[in-house]
Amino acid sequence: MEFSDKQRQLLGLLADGDFHSGTVLAEQLKVSRAAVWKQLQSFITLGIEVNAIRGKGYRLESSLSFLDAGLINTHLSASLQRQGIDIAIFEQCDSTNRYLMADARQGVASGKVCLAEYQTAGKGRRGRQWVSPFGQNIILSILWRFELGTASIAGLSLAIGVAVIRALKNQGIADVGLKWPNDLVWQARKLGGILIEVSGETGGPCAVVVGLGLNGFLSAKAAEDIQQAWVDLKHITGQSSLDRNRLTAELLNTLFPLLAEFEATPLSTYLHEWRQYDCMLGKTVTVLLHNQKITGIVKGIDDDGLLLLQDTQGRVQAFSSGEISFNTALS
Ligand code: BTN
């Protein structure tokens, strides 16, 4: 769905999160009150929550700051500003990862960024859906081309997690940890996730799309479909609004140099830092592997970034894929 001009205008008027009377909104938009109400209803499908209070009017459950390429640019590092980044911003798209994977097939250059206010088919890991209401979260993908083929990017997914933590720390958001391979976690609740998709040959050049979803604000209603414990930046920081343009720029400021240097940097550099943010070390967990479940104690990661798990017989196994779930009954 593309917004009509009136819908866009209405959202702009409500963006401050304050109450606006239906009569005043109708006058400002030069439409009837019923038309205002109808447009507000249309926002519901995008996960935009509107409170209506008799005598006060309408207000958004959470204020909105729209993504803006100009504002993002002002917060980019001097070198990224000089370099210039191709950023596509969508009010709505199916999936920013899917969009850039299609671009990759069309030969689009390395370094293209795609952002969206809303995804109709956001992709999570292991075929799951990524839930994100309109205009509240970070929905970011970057297309990157690597010269040396898929073998050269082993460990990239862990390194990306490190770059995201660096960006959060630079914004004063501390205490966020990593859950292997790269979930962003705060106090055992998921703040964000990373989905890396690759196309190309094992030996030849390959194109990678790095997708990041970070929860800025999720209402309980918006999160109804999320199957695991979650948290958002609004809760962590205690701040009522999140400057997504600034945070997006900070993420690009840490992700771009890391992607540019990755092939020439020993993986140990990133793994060393990753270990400092490991929030699962020593915990009893269950690893889901295809149809198998293995319970054990996390012993960290090995020098290739594989997960080390000690089973009940004391044997340590390394896992290259799978998903860990906290085992609250045992830990
Ligand atoms: C996970 O399941 O933990 C990974 C979630 C990744 C979500 C992001 S949002 C931006 C990009 N576009 C997608 O469709 N998915 C990723």
Boltz pocket constraint, residues with backbone or C-beta under 6 A from the ligand:
constraints:
  - pocket:
      binder: B
      contacts: [[A, 94], [A, 95], [A, 96], [A, 97], [A, 98], [A, 119], [A, 121], [A, 122], [A, 123], [A, 124], [A, 125], [A, 126], [A, 128], [A, 130], [A, 138], [A, 139], [A, 140], [A, 141], [A, 183], [A, 192], [A, 193], [A, 194], [A, 195], [A, 210], [A, 211], [A, 212], [A, 213], [A, 214]]
      max_distance: 6.0
